[in-house]
């Protein structure tokens, strides 16, 4: 199963980072509810948000940021 992270949207393209490389994916192949920074998986030829992975990644990033700014 392919998994990636949404980097940004550019016109009719969604830029997804997969294994350290970025790919331009047609917007029509991405579920409309997908947002920047979502962890996405390719299911039935459409990229969809992996809700659990996205929450876990957001939590990890928040913890890292908190530790950087901790006095």
C-alpha angles and dihedrals in degrees: 000000000000117000130184147154123250108240101178148319121253116182108293092354136085114206109218125184112220120179092341096311127098123230131191108231122187111252089231088066093055124079110250093238094060114116137191112285093022117138104234135193129199109242124168091348093305129101110234134179116263095217097194094048092045091052092046092049092048091050092049092049091049091051091050092049091047090052092049093051095038111121 
